[in-house]
Amino acid sequence: KPLQGLQKPVQLLAMRKGAGSMGGWRYEVCPEGAAALERLGARRVAVASVCGLRRTGKSMLLDALQNPERSVGTQDNTAGL
């Protein structure tokens, strides 16, 4: 039975470009994801992680999981490693 408010996937982490001379990439916890995990308590969760070479469909797959009603496009607006 789905938990109230979690009928779709929730992003847990986001990559951000750091500032300044030491500004590499870093991961940040998404507030929505942290709140969703807190609401789950001790329930089991499934986490999906997608890795692969550039331009191989990772973002398309994750977009399809997060927004199944939205059509998949070819817009390149991701920040990969």
N, C-alpha and C positions, 0 to 999 in steps of 0.2 A: 504494500500500500504506500503510495507516494506521500511524503511529508508535505503538509500544507505550505505552498509557496515554492516548492521545488519540483515542478512538473517538467522542467527543462534543465539542461546542463548549466553549470555555474562555473565561471572562470575563477580559479584559485590563485594563480600567479600571473604577473605581467612583467615583461622585460622593459626596463627604462634605461635610456642613455644617461650616464652620469654627467655632471657638470664639472667645469674646471679642467686643469691640466691632467688630472688623474681620472678623467671621465670615461671609464669603460662601461660595459653593460652590467646591469645588476637586476636581480629579481626583486619584486615587491609583492607583498600579499595584497590581493584585491579585497577591499572592505566587504563587498557583497559575498564573496566566497568565504571569508572568515566568519561573517554573520551566519551564513548557511550551515557551516560546520558546527558552530556553537549550538544552533537550534537542533542539530541531529543528536547531540549528546553522545551516547555510547552505541548508537546504531552503526551498522556496517555501511560503508560507502565504496563505490567503484571510481577509480581515477583513470582517465585516459590521457596518455602522453603520446605525441606524434613527433617523430624525428625523421630526417631525411635530407637528401641533397636539395639544393636550390631549384625551385620551379618544378617540383614533383607532385604537387597537389596537397601538401600538408594543410595549408590554410583553407583550401576548398573543402576538405574533409571536416575540419573543425567547424567551419561556418555551417556546413550542412547539419552537423550534430546540434549546434546551438540554435540555428534558425531554420528548421525544416520547411517552413512555409515560404521562405524567401528563395527566389531563383538564384542559382549559382552563376556568378559572373567571372570576368577575367581581370578584374581590377587588381593591380599589384600595390597594395598599401600596407604590407607587413614589414616588420623589422626583424629579420632573421639574424642568427648568430654568424 
